[in-house]
Amino acid sequence: MFRIEGITTSAAASHGTAPAVTFDLFTALVAGAALVLAWLVYRWTAPSPEASVQASRGERLAYAIGSAASVIVVGAFLIGGVRGSSTPVQAPVSCLLTADQRLHRSFGTFT
């Protein structure tokens, strides 16, 4: 048996057709931090009576959602890291040619 994100395949099969989804402590902490920061940003951007320019409710929500999304992105990076691509990238042929070879390819031979 092999493990899938904290649940073995036999345990996942016993749960029926539902996908095997687990949440760990770090995921809960990141989600909680995102919600708390979104609430704080929404409260901090509340309009004040003496300010000449005030943010609308939509702008305040956009700021809050953006801050929550950034917390989730940074938290996901800290928890799991960035996984790279396993397929090798091949450079185009034009990058491997010299300048003279590129000119010859573009304009043909000069006589």
Buried (B, 14 or more C-beta within 10 A) or exposed (E): EEEBEEBEEEEBEEEEEEEBEEEEEEBEEBBEBBEEBBEEBBEEBEEEEEEEEEBEEEEBBEBBBEBBEEBBEEBBEEEEEEEEEEEEEEEEEEEEEEEEEEEEEEEEEEE
